[in-house]
């Protein structure tokens, strides 16, 4: 898990995620910015995964998203929408 910056209520955000395998590790990176604003050049968060069973294997693509609002500690979780999903191979 990595920490992400605080998000503002009522703002729609765009996200770009990158996953690159190289040998025994996978580099993961994400950018998040207000939709309609220019995409930032720098990655917002980065990490590396070295889980042996997840390296150098082929498979599909899945999107898993959740809202971390805890019931009773603020408003109801907002909706999460996924569109314009593009998967490329290098």
JOSULHU-V585835 format. One record per residue. N is the residue number from 1. RES is the residue in three letters. SS is DSSP state (helix for helix, strand for strand, loop for the rest). PSI is psi in whole degrees, -180 to 180 (NA if undefined). NEAR is the number of other C-alpha atoms within 12 Angstrom. Layout:
n:N res:RES ss:SS psi:PSI near:NEAR
n:N res:RES ss:SS psi:PSI near:NEAR
//
This chain:
n:1 res:UNK ss:loop psi:145 near:10
n:2 res:UNK ss:loop psi:152 near:13
n:3 res:UNK ss:loop psi:140 near:11
n:4 res:UNK ss:loop psi:158 near:18
n:5 res:UNK ss:loop psi:158 near:13
n:6 res:UNK ss:loop psi:141 near:12
n:7 res:UNK ss:loop psi:147 near:18
n:8 res:UNK ss:loop psi:136 near:11
n:9 res:UNK ss:loop psi:142 near:15
n:10 res:UNK ss:loop psi:1 near:12
n:11 res:UNK ss:loop psi:133 near:17
n:12 res:UNK ss:loop psi:132 near:19
n:13 res:UNK ss:strand psi:152 near:23
n:14 res:UNK ss:strand psi:149 near:25
n:15 res:UNK ss:strand psi:137 near:29
n:16 res:UNK ss:strand psi:132 near:28
n:17 res:UNK ss:strand psi:137 near:22
n:18 res:UNK ss:strand psi:137 near:24
n:19 res:UNK ss:strand psi:115 near:23
n:20 res:UNK ss:strand psi:117 near:25
n:21 res:UNK ss:strand psi:140 near:23
n:22 res:UNK ss:strand psi:101 near:17
n:23 res:UNK ss:loop psi:-121 near:15
n:24 res:UNK ss:loop psi:18 near:17
n:25 res:UNK ss:strand psi:160 near:20
n:26 res:UNK ss:strand psi:124 near:23
n:27 res:UNK ss:strand psi:128 near:22
n:28 res:UNK ss:strand psi:137 near:23
n:29 res:UNK ss:strand psi:148 near:24
n:30 res:UNK ss:strand psi:145 near:27
n:31 res:UNK ss:strand psi:143 near:24
n:32 res:UNK ss:strand psi:135 near:29
n:33 res:UNK ss:strand psi:158 near:26
n:34 res:UNK ss:strand psi:130 near:19
n:35 res:UNK ss:loop psi:138 near:16
n:36 res:UNK ss:loop psi:-19 near:13
n:37 res:UNK ss:loop psi:161 near:13
n:38 res:UNK ss:loop psi:143 near:14
n:39 res:UNK ss:loop psi:132 near:18
n:40 res:UNK ss:loop psi:152 near:17
n:41 res:UNK ss:loop psi:-33 near:11
n:42 res:UNK ss:loop psi:151 near:14
n:43 res:UNK ss:loop psi:138 near:21
n:44 res:UNK ss:loop psi:-43 near:24
n:45 res:UNK ss:strand psi:148 near:22
n:46 res:UNK ss:strand psi:152 near:23
n:47 res:UNK ss:strand psi:170 near:21
n:48 res:UNK ss:strand psi:136 near:22
n:49 res:UNK ss:strand psi:130 near:23
n:50 res:UNK ss:loop psi:20 near:18
n:51 res:UNK ss:loop psi:115 near:15
n:52 res:UNK ss:helix psi:-43 near:13
n:53 res:UNK ss:helix psi:-9 near:12
n:54 res:UNK ss:helix psi:2 near:19
n:55 res:UNK ss:loop psi:140 near:20
n:56 res:UNK ss:loop psi:39 near:17
n:57 res:UNK ss:loop psi:147 near:15
n:58 res:UNK ss:loop psi:163 near:10
n:59 res:UNK ss:loop psi:-161 near:8
n:60 res:UNK ss:loop psi:-171 near:7
n:61 res:UNK ss:loop psi:134 near:11
n:62 res:UNK ss:loop psi:149 near:10
n:63 res:UNK ss:loop psi:123 near:14
n:64 res:UNK ss:loop psi:122 near:9
n:65 res:UNK ss:loop psi:149 near:13
n:66 res:UNK ss:loop psi:161 near:13
n:67 res:UNK ss:loop psi:132 near:15
n:68 res:UNK ss:loop psi:12 near:17
n:69 res:UNK ss:loop psi:128 near:15
n:70 res:UNK ss:loop psi:128 near:12
n:71 res:UNK ss:loop psi:135 near:10
n:72 res:UNK ss:loop psi:-9 near:8
n:73 res:UNK ss:loop psi:44 near:9
n:74 res:UNK ss:loop psi:-166 near:11
n:75 res:UNK ss:loop psi:175 near:13
n:76 res:UNK ss:loop psi:149 near:13
n:77 res:UNK ss:loop psi:141 near:17
n:78 res:UNK ss:loop psi:163 near:19
n:79 res:UNK ss:loop psi:152 near:16
n:80 res:UNK ss:loop psi:124 near:17
n:81 res:UNK ss:loop psi:140 near:16
n:82 res:UNK ss:loop psi:127 near:17
n:83 res:UNK ss:loop psi:173 near:10
n:84 res:UNK ss:loop psi:39 near:9
n:85 res:UNK ss:loop psi:124 near:14
n:86 res:UNK ss:loop psi:129 near:13
n:87 res:UNK ss:loop psi:127 near:15
n:88 res:UNK ss:loop psi:157 near:10
n:89 res:UNK ss:loop psi:140 near:9
n:90 res:UNK ss:loop psi:NA near:8
//
